[in-house]
Amino acid sequence: LNKGHPLVVLPTGGGKTHVLGGLCQRIHKLYPKENVLILSHVQEILEQDYKALIQYLPPEIVGLYSAGLNVRQVSQFTVASIQSVYSKDFFKDHRLVIVDEAHLIPETGEGRYRTFFNNNPDAKIVGLTATPYRLGLGMLTDGLFDKIVYDKDIQELIDAGYLCKLIRDRKSTRLN
């Protein structure tokens, strides 16, 4: 695995879950023994990512670890809640960490993500996000992530037929 921490940028609805599945499938093909941890903060995203991964990988190598969902399966590819794993040390053998909704990682200071990364300093981190910037702080590539390695804007996806055209609902406004 190369050095650095890349960022993948796709708009909401642009298919980040399928990019995650394809990425994990490729990792498994190229590095069949590699352990991968996929982190997020919301139960719905964890379930969505888990369901996608079992479509792209053999289900027996995919686990789900979330206290909120009452599931604690550690596997070669583990989808986990940051709230459930940030202080755990049994994910140290997962050298590759993929963060879904990477814009939520704080720029500085502490927090669950920062605690986890400080405890796993050798982990390679890949971020997935629809928003590669933070208001008032700048681009995510000015901090933890080194560069954007894949970026599609919403118009490209509309033009390619992956997303429907945006339609504005016109409202009549009357000033008195």
Accessible surface in RSA format (square Angstrom, percent):
REM  Atomic radii and reference values for relative SASA: ProtOr
REM  Chains: A
REM  Algorithm: Lee & Richards
REM  Probe-radius: 1.40
REM  Slices: 20
REM RES _ NUM      All-atoms   Total-Side   Main-Chain    Non-polar    All polar
REM                ABS   REL    ABS   REL    ABS   REL    ABS   REL    ABS   REL
RES LEU A   1    71.87  40.0  19.81  14.2  52.06 130.9  23.13  16.2  48.74 131.2
RES ASN A   2   127.66  88.0 116.00 112.1  11.65  28.1  26.38  63.5 101.27  97.9
RES LYS A   3   204.52  99.8 175.83 107.9  28.69  68.3 125.01 112.5  79.51  84.7
RES GLY A   4    29.82  36.8   0.00   N/A  29.82  36.8  20.19  55.4   9.63  21.6
RES HIS A   5    43.93  24.0  43.93  30.5   0.00   0.0  18.10  18.7  25.83  30.1
RES PRO A   6    21.85  15.9  21.01  19.2   0.84   3.0  21.49  17.7   0.36   2.2
RES LEU A   7     0.00   0.0   0.00   0.0   0.00   0.0   0.00   0.0   0.00   0.0
RES VAL A   8    10.13   6.7  10.13   9.2   0.00   0.0  10.13   8.8   0.00   0.0
RES VAL A   9     8.81   5.8   8.81   8.0   0.00   0.0   8.81   7.7   0.00   0.0
RES LEU A  10     3.17   1.8   3.17   2.3   0.00   0.0   3.17   2.2   0.00   0.0
RES PRO A  11    20.85  15.2  17.02  15.5   3.84  14.0  20.51  16.9   0.35   2.2
RES THR A  12   114.63  81.5 101.88 103.3  12.76  30.4  76.88 103.3  37.76  57.1
RES GLY A  13    57.09  70.4   0.00   N/A  57.09  70.4  35.45  97.3  21.64  48.5
RES GLY A  14    17.54  21.6   0.00   N/A  17.54  21.6   2.66   7.3  14.88  33.3
RES GLY A  15    25.71  31.7   0.00   N/A  25.71  31.7  22.55  61.9   3.16   7.1
RES LYS A  16    24.47  11.9  21.30  13.1   3.17   7.6  13.99  12.6  10.48  11.2
RES THR A  17    17.41  12.4  16.37  16.6   1.04   2.5  11.94  16.0   5.47   8.3
RES HIS A  18   101.87  55.7  97.89  68.0   3.97  10.2  66.93  69.0  34.94  40.7
RES VAL A  19    48.54  31.9  40.92  37.0   7.62  18.4  47.37  41.2   1.16   3.2
RES LEU A  20     0.02   0.0   0.02   0.0   0.00   0.0   0.02   0.0   0.00   0.0
RES GLY A  21     0.00   0.0   0.00   N/A   0.00   0.0   0.00   0.0   0.00   0.0
RES GLY A  22    26.75  33.0   0.00   N/A  26.75  33.0  22.05  60.5   4.70  10.5
RES LEU A  23    50.93  28.4  44.27  31.7   6.66  16.7  48.74  34.2   2.19   5.9
RES CYS A  24     0.00   0.0   0.00   0.0   0.00   0.0   0.00   0.0   0.00   0.0
RES GLN A  25    87.64  49.0  86.15  63.0   1.49   3.5  22.22  47.3  65.42  49.6
RES ARG A  26   155.39  65.2 151.39  77.2   4.00   9.5  45.16  61.7 110.23  66.8
RES ILE A  27    10.62   6.0  10.30   7.7   0.32   0.8  10.62   7.6   0.00   0.0
RES HIS A  28    45.58  24.9  44.22  30.7   1.36   3.5  26.15  26.9  19.43  22.6
RES LYS A  29   168.03  82.0 142.83  87.6  25.20  60.0  93.91  84.5  74.12  79.0
RES LEU A  30   100.58  56.0  76.98  55.1  23.60  59.3  79.61  55.9  20.98  56.4
RES TYR A  31    85.26  39.8  81.28  46.2   3.98  10.4  53.91  40.5  31.36  38.7
RES PRO A  32    76.51  55.8  71.25  64.9   5.26  19.1  71.25  58.8   5.26  32.7
RES LYS A  33   182.42  89.0 164.70 101.1  17.72  42.2 110.58  99.5  71.84  76.5
RES GLU A  34    18.00  10.3  11.74   8.9   6.26  14.9   5.26  10.2  12.74  10.4
RES ASN A  35    34.98  24.1  33.60  32.5   1.38   3.3   0.32   0.8  34.67  33.5
RES VAL A  36     0.00   0.0   0.00   0.0   0.00   0.0   0.00   0.0   0.00   0.0
RES LEU A  37     0.03   0.0   0.03   0.0   0.00   0.0   0.03   0.0   0.00   0.0
RES ILE A  38     0.29   0.2   0.29   0.2   0.00   0.0   0.29   0.2   0.00   0.0
RES LEU A  39     0.01   0.0   0.00   0.0   0.01   0.0   0.01   0.0   0.00   0.0
RES SER A  40     0.13   0.1   0.13   0.2   0.00   0.0   0.13   0.3   0.00   0.0
RES HIS A  41    56.34  30.8  45.94  31.9  10.40  26.6  33.41  34.4  22.93  26.7
RES VAL A  42    48.72  32.1  45.22  40.9   3.50   8.4  48.72  42.3   0.00   0.0
RES GLN A  43    76.56  42.8  73.79  53.9   2.78   6.6  19.92  42.4  56.64  43.0
RES GLU A  44   116.15  66.7 111.39  84.3   4.77  11.3  60.93 117.9  55.22  45.1
RES ILE A  45    31.04  17.7  30.98  23.1   0.06   0.2  31.04  22.4   0.00   0.0
RES LEU A  46     1.33   0.7   1.33   0.9   0.00   0.0   1.33   0.9   0.00   0.0
RES GLU A  47    66.83  38.4  65.90  49.9   0.93   2.2  12.68  24.5  54.15  44.2
RES GLN A  48    93.75  52.4  86.14  63.0   7.61  18.1  30.09  64.1  63.66  48.3
RES ASP A  49     0.07   0.1   0.07   0.1   0.00   0.0   0.00   0.0   0.07   0.1
RES TYR A  50    50.45  23.6  50.45  28.7   0.00   0.0  25.28  19.0  25.17  31.0
RES LYS A  51   127.70  62.3 126.88  77.8   0.82   2.0  74.68  67.2  53.02  56.5
RES ALA A  52     6.00   5.5   3.61   5.6   2.39   5.4   5.41   7.6   0.59   1.6
RES LEU A  53     0.00   0.0   0.00   0.0   0.00   0.0   0.00   0.0   0.00   0.0
RES ILE A  54    59.61  33.9  46.57  34.7  13.05  31.4  46.57  33.5  13.05  35.4
RES GLN A  55   135.41  75.7  96.25  70.3  39.17  93.3  37.34  79.5  98.08  74.4
RES TYR A  56    58.19  27.2  48.10  27.4  10.09  26.2  31.65  23.8  26.54  32.7
RES LEU A  57    10.01   5.6   1.59   1.1   8.43  21.2   6.06   4.3   3.95  10.6
RES PRO A  58    54.50  39.7  47.38  43.2   7.11  25.9  53.77  44.4   0.73   4.5
RES PRO A  59    79.70  58.1  73.19  66.7   6.51  23.6  73.45  60.6   6.25  38.8
RES GLU A  60   139.15  79.9 105.07  79.5  34.07  81.1  68.28 132.1  70.87  57.9
RES ILE A  61    29.73  16.9  29.14  21.7   0.59   1.4  29.73  21.4   0.00   0.0
RES VAL A  62     9.17   6.0   0.00   0.0   9.17  22.1   0.00   0.0   9.17  24.9
RES GLY A  63     0.56   0.7   0.00   N/A   0.56   0.7   0.56   1.5   0.00   0.0
RES LEU A  64    15.46   8.6  15.46  11.1   0.00   0.0  15.46  10.9   0.00   0.0
RES TYR A  65    14.98   7.0  14.98   8.5   0.00   0.0   5.53   4.2   9.45  11.6
RES SER A  66     1.25   1.1   1.25   1.7   0.00   0.0   0.00   0.0   1.25   1.8
RES ALA A  67    49.23  45.3  35.89  55.4  13.35  30.4  36.24  51.0  13.00  34.4
RES GLY A  68    54.66  67.4   0.00   N/A  54.66  67.4  25.52  70.0  29.14  65.3
RES LEU A  69    40.42  22.5  21.27  15.2  19.15  48.1  25.60  18.0  14.82  39.9
RES ASN A  70   121.62  83.9 103.25  99.8  18.36  44.2  24.96  60.1  96.66  93.4
RES VAL A  71    42.86  28.2  38.82  35.1   4.04   9.7  42.86  37.2   0.00   0.0
RES ARG A  72   135.85  57.0 103.62  52.8  32.23  76.7  41.29  56.4  94.56  57.3
RES GLN A  73    89.77  50.2  84.03  61.4   5.75  13.7  35.87  76.4  53.90  40.9
RES VAL A  74    74.04  48.7  42.00  38.0  32.04  77.2  42.00  36.5  32.04  86.9
RES SER A  75    26.31  22.2  14.17  18.9  12.14  28.0  17.61  37.5   8.70  12.2
RES GLN A  76    33.28  18.6  26.18  19.1   7.11  16.9  15.04  32.0  18.24  13.8
RES PHE A  77     0.00   0.0   0.00   0.0   0.00   0.0   0.00   0.0   0.00   0.0
RES THR A  78     0.00   0.0   0.00   0.0   0.00   0.0   0.00   0.0   0.00   0.0
RES VAL A  79     0.14   0.1   0.14   0.1   0.00   0.0   0.14   0.1   0.00   0.0
RES ALA A  80     0.00   0.0   0.00   0.0   0.00   0.0   0.00   0.0   0.00   0.0
RES SER A  81     8.22   6.9   8.22  11.0   0.00   0.0   2.31   4.9   5.92   8.3
RES ILE A  82     4.80   2.7   4.80   3.6   0.00   0.0   4.80   3.5   0.00   0.0
RES GLN A  83    74.78  41.8  59.29  43.3  15.49  36.9  27.90  59.4  46.88  35.6
RES SER A  84    13.12  11.1   4.08   5.4   9.04  20.8   8.52  18.1   4.61   6.5
RES VAL A  85     0.00   0.0   0.00   0.0   0.00   0.0   0.00   0.0   0.00   0.0
RES TYR A  86    67.91  31.7  67.24  38.3   0.67   1.7  24.90  18.7  43.01  53.0
RES SER A  87    73.63  62.2  47.21  63.0  26.42  60.9  28.90  61.5  44.73  62.7
RES LYS A  88    75.88  37.0  69.97  42.9   5.91  14.1  34.42  31.0  41.46  44.2
RES ASP A  89    99.33  69.6  89.99  89.6   9.34  22.1  23.99  56.5  75.34  75.1
RES PHE A  90    90.95  45.5  72.49  44.9  18.46  48.0  81.83  49.6   9.13  26.1
RES PHE A  91     1.25   0.6   0.39   0.2   0.86   2.2   0.39   0.2   0.86   2.4
RES LYS A  92   115.86  56.5  94.56  58.0  21.30  50.7  77.36  69.6  38.50  41.0
RES ASP A  93    83.59  58.6  67.07  66.8  16.52  39.1  44.16 103.9  39.43  39.3
RES HIS A  94     6.81   3.7   3.23   2.2   3.58   9.2   3.23   3.3   3.58   4.2
RES ARG A  95   126.12  53.0 123.61  63.0   2.52   6.0  54.21  74.1  71.91  43.6
RES LEU A  96     3.71   2.1   3.71   2.7   0.00   0.0   3.71   2.6   0.00   0.0
RES VAL A  97     0.23   0.2   0.23   0.2   0.00   0.0   0.23   0.2   0.00   0.0
RES ILE A  98     0.00   0.0   0.00   0.0   0.00   0.0   0.00   0.0   0.00   0.0
RES VAL A  99     0.00   0.0   0.00   0.0   0.00   0.0   0.00   0.0   0.00   0.0
RES ASP A 100     5.84   4.1   5.84   5.8   0.00   0.0   0.00   0.0   5.84   5.8
RES GLU A 101    39.86  22.9  39.86  30.2   0.00   0.0   2.47   4.8  37.39  30.5
RES ALA A 102     0.00   0.0   0.00   0.0   0.00   0.0   0.00   0.0   0.00   0.0
RES HIS A 103    43.86  24.0  37.33  25.9   6.53  16.7  21.14  21.8  22.72  26.4
RES LEU A 104    81.02  45.1  61.63  44.1  19.39  48.7  64.96  45.6  16.06  43.2
RES ILE A 105     1.37   0.8   1.14   0.9   0.22   0.5   1.14   0.8   0.22   0.6
RES PRO A 106    43.70  31.9  35.34  32.2   8.36  30.4  43.70  36.1   0.00   0.0
RES GLU A 107    53.00  30.4  39.12  29.6  13.88  33.0  14.63  28.3  38.36  31.3
RES THR A 108   105.49  75.0  91.09  92.3  14.40  34.3  64.76  87.0  40.73  61.6
RES GLY A 109    55.23  68.1   0.00   N/A  55.23  68.1  39.42 108.2  15.81  35.4
RES GLU A 110   118.61  68.1 102.05  77.2  16.55  39.4  65.64 127.0  52.97  43.2
RES GLY A 111    36.58  45.1   0.00   N/A  36.58  45.1  32.64  89.6   3.94   8.8
RES ARG A 112   116.94  49.1 111.77  57.0   5.17  12.3  20.95  28.6  95.99  58.2
RES TYR A 113    11.62   5.4  11.18   6.4   0.44   1.2  11.18   8.4   0.44   0.5
RES ARG A 114    41.59  17.5  41.59  21.2   0.00   0.0   6.53   8.9  35.06  21.2
RES THR A 115    35.14  25.0  34.17  34.6   0.97   2.3  25.25  33.9   9.88  14.9
RES PHE A 116     0.93   0.5   0.93   0.6   0.00   0.0   0.93   0.6   0.00   0.0
RES PHE A 117    14.75   7.4  10.97   6.8   3.78   9.8  11.19   6.8   3.55  10.2
RES ASN A 118    93.89  64.7  71.32  68.9  22.57  54.4  26.79  64.5  67.10  64.9
RES ASN A 119    65.61  45.2  58.23  56.3   7.38  17.8  15.38  37.0  50.23  48.5
RES ASN A 120    16.60  11.4   9.46   9.1   7.14  17.2  10.83  26.1   5.77   5.6
RES PRO A 121   106.90  77.9  74.48  67.9  32.42 117.9  80.59  66.5  26.31 163.5
RES ASP A 122   136.44  95.6 109.06 108.6  27.38  64.7  40.63  95.6  95.81  95.5
RES ALA A 123     9.09   8.4   1.78   2.7   7.31  16.6   2.80   3.9   6.28  16.6
RES LYS A 124    32.04  15.6  29.08  17.8   2.96   7.0  28.97  26.1   3.07   3.3
RES ILE A 125     6.72   3.8   6.72   5.0   0.00   0.0   6.72   4.8   0.00   0.0
RES VAL A 126    11.42   7.5  11.42  10.3   0.00   0.0  11.42   9.9   0.00   0.0
RES GLY A 127     0.00   0.0   0.00   N/A   0.00   0.0   0.00   0.0   0.00   0.0
RES LEU A 128     0.04   0.0   0.04   0.0   0.00   0.0   0.04   0.0   0.00   0.0
RES THR A 129     0.15   0.1   0.00   0.0   0.15   0.4   0.15   0.2   0.00   0.0
RES ALA A 130    29.65  27.3  14.33  22.1  15.32  34.8  14.33  20.2  15.32  40.6
RES THR A 131    50.52  35.9  50.52  51.2   0.00   0.0  48.50  65.1   2.02   3.1
RES PRO A 132    17.09  12.5  17.09  15.6   0.00   0.0  17.09  14.1   0.00   0.0
RES TYR A 133   111.40  52.0 105.45  60.0   5.95  15.5  65.03  48.9  46.37  57.2
RES ARG A 134    43.03  18.1  35.20  17.9   7.83  18.7  28.18  38.5  14.85   9.0
RES LEU A 135   165.12  92.0 140.81 100.7  24.30  61.1 143.40 100.7  21.71  58.4
RES GLY A 136    86.82 107.1   0.00   N/A  86.82 107.1  45.42 124.6  41.41  92.7
RES LEU A 137   106.31  59.2  79.32  56.7  26.99  67.8  84.99  59.7  21.32  57.4
RES GLY A 138    33.00  40.7   0.00   N/A  33.00  40.7  29.25  80.3   3.75   8.4
RES MET A 139    71.43  37.0  70.09  46.4   1.34   3.2  51.73  44.0  19.70  26.1
RES LEU A 140     3.14   1.7   1.38   1.0   1.76   4.4   1.45   1.0   1.69   4.5
RES THR A 141    36.40  25.9  20.80  21.1  15.61  37.2   8.26  11.1  28.15  42.5
RES ASP A 142   104.42  73.1  69.98  69.7  34.44  81.4  27.63  65.0  76.79  76.6
RES GLY A 143    39.59  48.8   0.00   N/A  39.59  48.8  16.71  45.9  22.88  51.2
RES LEU A 144    35.02  19.5  20.77  14.9  14.26  35.8  27.74  19.5   7.28  19.6
RES PHE A 145     3.38   1.7   2.49   1.5   0.88   2.3   2.49   1.5   0.88   2.5
RES ASP A 146    81.82  57.3  56.22  56.0  25.60  60.5  27.97  65.8  53.86  53.7
RES LYS A 147   130.24  63.5 127.80  78.4   2.44   5.8  73.79  66.4  56.45  60.1
RES ILE A 148    55.43  31.5  29.58  22.0  25.85  62.3  29.58  21.3  25.85  70.1
RES VAL A 149    77.43  50.9  41.58  37.6  35.84  86.4  48.73  42.3  28.70  77.8
RES TYR A 150    97.41  45.5  92.24  52.5   5.17  13.5  67.95  51.1  29.46  36.3
RES ASP A 151    78.74  55.2  56.40  56.1  22.34  52.8  16.44  38.7  62.30  62.1
RES LYS A 152    67.89  33.1  66.36  40.7   1.53   3.6  20.01  18.0  47.88  51.0
RES ASP A 153    77.39  54.2  72.36  72.0   5.03  11.9  37.65  88.6  39.74  39.6
RES ILE A 154    69.49  39.5  68.27  50.9   1.22   2.9  68.27  49.2   1.22   3.3
RES GLN A 155    96.80  54.1  96.72  70.7   0.08   0.2  46.20  98.3  50.60  38.4
RES GLU A 156    77.39  44.4  69.70  52.7   7.69  18.3  38.24  74.0  39.15  32.0
RES LEU A 157    14.13   7.9  14.13  10.1   0.00   0.0  14.13   9.9   0.00   0.0
RES ILE A 158    16.86   9.6   7.64   5.7   9.23  22.2   7.64   5.5   9.23  25.0
RES ASP A 159   109.47  76.7  71.91  71.6  37.57  88.8  34.36  80.9  75.11  74.9
RES ALA A 160    65.42  60.2  28.01  43.2  37.41  85.1  40.90  57.6  24.52  64.9
RES GLY A 161    63.37  78.1   0.00   N/A  63.37  78.1  30.70  84.2  32.67  73.2
RES TYR A 162   166.41  77.7 137.74  78.4  28.67  74.6  92.97  69.9  73.45  90.5
RES LEU A 163    39.88  22.2  30.45  21.8   9.42  23.7  35.18  24.7   4.69  12.6
RES CYS A 164   108.30  81.9  90.91 101.4  17.39  40.9  47.39 120.1  60.91  65.7
RES LYS A 165   158.51  77.3 150.51  92.3   8.00  19.0  93.14  83.8  65.37  69.6
RES LEU A 166   134.70  75.0 107.70  77.0  27.00  67.9 109.66  77.0  25.04  67.4
RES ILE A 167   161.20  91.7 126.35  94.1  34.85  84.0 130.06  93.7  31.14  84.5
RES ARG A 168   173.40  72.8 149.33  76.1  24.07  57.3  81.09 110.8  92.31  55.9
RES ASP A 169   102.24  71.6  81.93  81.5  20.31  48.0  39.78  93.6  62.46  62.3
RES ARG A 170   191.65  80.5 165.55  84.4  26.10  62.2  60.35  82.5 131.30  79.6
RES LYS A 171   157.76  77.0 130.44  80.0  27.32  65.1  90.04  81.0  67.72  72.1
RES SER A 172   120.66 102.0  82.90 110.6  37.76  87.0  55.86 119.0  64.79  90.8
RES THR A 173   116.48  82.8  80.89  82.0  35.60  84.8  60.10  80.7  56.39  85.2
RES ARG A 174   206.86  86.9 180.28  91.9  26.58  63.3  63.83  87.2 143.03  86.7
RES LEU A 175   166.41  92.7 137.75  98.5  28.66  72.1 138.91  97.6  27.50  74.0
RES ASN A 176   180.62 124.6 101.39  98.0  79.24 190.8  68.62 165.1 112.01 108.3
END  Absolute sums over single chains surface
CHAIN  1 A    10375.2       8196.2       2179.0       5617.4       4757.8
END  Absolute sums over all chains
TOTAL         10375.2       8196.2       2179.0       5617.4       4757.8
